Every structure is written in C-alpha cells, then in structure tokens.
Amino acid sequence: MRTYGDVDPSAPRLVGRVLATTAEQLPWHRVVRADGSVAKGARQLNLLRREGVPIRGDRVVLSEARLPDGSS
C-alpha cells in the first residue's frame, strides 16, 4: 500500500489524476489517502479486501499495510 504522497510527495493530486485517467492495468486500488481512506469507495475497498489488505471500518490500516519506502 502507498498513499498518494508516498508516490510523489510534491504532487499527490497529480498522482490521483494520473491513476484516475489511466488504463485499468495499473494497480490503482493500492493507492489510498494519507488517512487510509479510499477515493473509490466500495469498489476499491472490495478489491483491497480480496487481496487481504487490513481494513478497519472503511479505512486501510496503514501501520500494517504500508510498504517501506525503500530508500534505506
């Protein structure tokens, strides 16, 4: 899991725009808001649940699901 800001800290809204306008082959559903909420509602939550992503209520549990940044 990544947040929009994880993908590009200087342009998280651009990340959202690119994912919203790109073909379905990208794993768009794996990018969520900084608070763990999803932009695409039930559709996105269902895809994440099928992958076993930890979700509490309607938010991804980022402390468990977020990928390390890989910079270290």
Sequence and secondary structure as in RCSB ss.txt:
>XXXX:A:sequence
MRTYGDVDPSAPRLVGRVLATTAEQLPWHRVVRADGSVAKGARQLNLLRREGVPIRGDRVVLSEARLPDGSS
>XXXX:A:secstr
 EEHHHH TT HHHHHHHHHTS TTS GGGEE TTSB SSHHHHHHHHHHTT  EETTEE HHHH    S  
